[in-house]
C-alpha cells in the first residue's frame, strides 16, 4: 500500500477537503483528513465566474494561482496534522475547481482552475490534476469519475447496491452483482438548496435542514422543476452549475411563495431527481455520501420515496461519506502514477479506458 493525497473542492463551493489514503488500487484506507472553507472573497469570485461573468486574463491567472496556493496550504495542513512527511507520499490527486463543464456540443470541454505546478512546488510532492479532459478527448463526458472508485471500494456486493454522491450535483453508481458498474449525474444535489439558503438566511448551507423544515412543498413548483428536459436524457450524462443556476431557478418560481416553501421544495426536487433514477433498478441498498448525507430532510425523503430500499450512508459500509470524493482523487492519482486507467467508458461514454491526468513534478 502506498500513500496518496486527494484534494476535492466541488460545485457547492463550500470548501476544500484533503485526505491521506493508503491504496494499492484495489483497496483504499483513509488515514487522515482535513478541510477548510474558502475565503468568502475567493468563493464569490469563483461563483461569479461559474455564473458566466466576464473576467480579464489577469484575473483568470490570479484565480488559478490563488487556488493552487490554497490547495498547497491544505496539503501542508494535512501533513502537519497527520505527522506524515512529504517524502512518504507518492503523489497528490487534485480535482481542481470546476468553473465550466460543457460535455455536449461541437466543442465539449471541462475546465478546472488550481495551478498544480504551484501545488507540487510548495509541497514537494508530485501533483496530478486535469483528470477529465483525456476522457472527453475520447468522446466521453469527463464525468462522473467517482464511480470507478466506488466500484473498487464498494463493488464487492451480493445484492443490488447504489451509491449516490450528493454534492452540488448528485450522481449515482449502480453496483449490481456480477455486472460492470454504471453511473451518471441525476440532477441537483445541494446546489440549489445552498444557493437559496445563502440568499435568504445568509448561510452557506441549510444546517440540519432547519430552513427547509420550516416550509411546505409547493406541488406546482415541484412539478415545474421536474419538467427540466435534461432530467429525461439517457446516460451517459453529466451536468453542473452551467445549467442548474440561479437564473434557472428564478425563471420557474411562482409569483407568490414563501422562501421556506421554496427551500422545502428544492429539497424535495433533489430527492425526487435521485429517487426517480434509483427506482429504475431492482430494490436493494442505497448508500449516500457527500454533504447531502447530513441533511435530515433529504435523507428522510429518500427513505419515503424508496420504501423498498434500505437507505443509509456509506459509513455503514466502512467508507467515510465526507471523505469519499477526495479519496476518489487520491485513488485516481494512484492509477495515473502507475499507468492504469481511471475512467469507466460505460459511465462516461468514452471510446476506451484511459490513463487520466497531467503529472507535475516538484523539482
Secondary structure, DSSP 8 states (H G I E B T S, - for coil): -EEEEEEE--TT-S-EEEEEEEE-SS-EEEEEEEEE---HHHHHHHHHHHTT----HHHHHHHHHHHHHHHHHHHHHHHHHHT--GGGEEEEEE--EEEEEE-SSTT-EEEEE--HHHHHHHHTS-EEE--SHHHHHTT------HHHHHHHHH---SS-EEEEEESSEEEEEEE-TTS--EEEEEEESSHHHHHHHHHHHS-SS-GGGTTGGGS---HHHHHHHTT-GGGG--SS----TTTSSHHHHHTT--SS--HHHHHHHHHHHHHHHHHHHHTTS-S-EEEEESGGGG-HHHHHHHHHHTTTSEEEEGGGGTS-TTTHHHHHHHHHHHHHHTT-----HHHH--SS-----EEE---
